[in-house]
Amino acid sequence: MTASLRVRRFGLTLHVLSSVGWLGGVGLALALAGTALLSDDESTVRSALIALDASGWWYLLPLSVASLTTGIVQSLITRWGLFNHYWIVAKLAINAFAALILLLYMQSLGHYAALAKNTATTLAELRDPSPLIHTIGALVLLVGATALSIYKPPGLTRRGYRARERSPGLDPPS
């Protein structure tokens, strides 16, 4: 099933905006997590951990879901297909994995924010490399997905080969 050019471009625009927004949000999270780990100012560390939790719920998580959803829709309304090319399957797996880990990690970010709000918590107790490590991991995954989108390495799945045999004129451009 393919949609009109106008619909495909609109879908691609939404997908790129949500994906770039998610990547930018991960950049912000990297700055906040680094600040929380490395700053010597207690109020700065507390603020960074609270902001990290809020940005996760209100920015990162919605954009991760939007990126995943628009990516699936985009592949379904174009000739690329969802399971025809290995690079699309890899992007889907990366996106779903990163979104799931983010959703699960939000509990930890809430815990760090609660510690930061508790004035009895010391600066040493607030320092944890986990948010920074998770953010670096997310950055690596999203940059990898971006590279797959740009380079589109060749390789059809079995389903892709069968689709090509049924409709050889429908191959997307390289």
N, C-alpha and C positions, 0 to 999 in steps of 0.2 A: 504494500500500500504506500503510495506516495502522495503527498499533498501538493498544493499549488506552490509556485515559487515564493509568493508573498507570505504564505503561512510558514514555509520552511525557513525563510529569512527571519521572520518574527521569532520562531522557535529557537533558531540559532542565536539571535540577539539575546533572548532571555537566558539561554544556557551560558553564553560567554559572560554576560553580566553577573550571573549568580556564581559562576566558577571563579572569575577574577575577583569578585567581592569576597568569596571564601578565602582565596589565596591572600588577599590583602588583610583580611581579618586574622589569618594565621600570622602574618607579619606583625600586626599589632599585638597579638598574644605572645609572640616571641619577645617583643620589647617589654611587655608587662612581666612575663615570667623571668626574664633576665634581670629586670629591675628588682623584682621581689627576692631574687636569689643573691644579688650582688650589692644592693644598696646598704649603706650603713645607717641610713635614717629610718628609724622605726615607723614613723607615720607614712613614709613613702612606701615601705614594704607592705604595710597594712592596706594602704590605698590600692596598690598594684594587685594584691590578691583579691580584694573585693571587686575591683574593676575587671579582673580576669574572669571571675564567676559571672558577673553581669553580662559581659561581652559574649561569653559562651552561650548563655541562654537567649539573649536578644539579638545576636548578630551571627555568630559562628554556626550554631545549630540550625537556624532557619535557612541560612545560605547553603549549608551542606545538603539539606533536604531538597531545596530548590535546584541545586546543581544535579543531584541524583535524578530527580523527577524530570527535569527538562532534558537531561541527557538521554534518558530512556525514551521519552516522547520523541525527541529529535531523531533517534535512531529508528524508531518505528515509522515515522512519517517520511523517511528518505529511503533511497535505494541502498544505503549502507546496511541497513538491517541491524538488529540487536545482537544476533549470534552468528553473523556471517564472516566476520573478520576478527582475527586474534587480538588486534590492537583495541577494538571496541570492547571485546570481552574483558581484556586486561583493564581498560579504563573503568568499566562497570564494577569489576572486582575491587579496584583501588578505591573508587568513590564510595562504594557500599561499606567496605572495611573501615575507611577513615571516618565515615559518618557514624557507624556503629561504635567504634572506639570512642569518638567524641561524646556520643550519647552516654555511654557507660562511664566515661571519665568525668562527666558533669557532677556526679556524686562526690568525687574527690575534690573537684574545684569548690563545691559547696562546703565541704569540710574545711578546706583552707580558708575560705571566706569567713566561716564561723569562727575559726581560730583567730583570724585577723580582727574580728569585731570584739573579741573578748580581750579586754584591756589587761587581764591577768596573764595572758600568753606572752612569753618573752620573745625577743627577736631571734634567739637561737632556735626556739620551737617553731618559728614561722619559716625558717629557712629549710627548703626541701627542693632538691633538684628535679623532682618528678614533673612538675609543670613544664619546665624548660625542656626536659628530655622528650616529653610527649609532643610538645610544640615543634621541636626539631624534626621528629618523626613525621608529623603531619605535613610539614613543609617539604620534606623529601618526597613523600607520597604525591602531593599535589603538583610539585614540579615534574615528577615522573609522568603523571597523567597529562600534564600540559605538553610535555615533549612528545608523548604518543599522539596527541591531537595534531601536532605540527608535522611530525615526520611520517605518520601513518605507515609503519613498517608493513611490508607485504606479508601475506599469509592468510589463506582462507581456512575456515573451519570446515568440517565435513558438511555441515548445513550450508555453508557458503558455496562449496563445490556443487552441491545438489541444486541450489538456487541458480547458479551460473549455467548449469546444464539445461535447466528448464527455460531460462530466459537469458541467453547469452548477450543480448543487446542492452541489458539493464545494468551492466557493470558500472559502478561509479567511477568518475575520473580519478586518476592517480595523483 
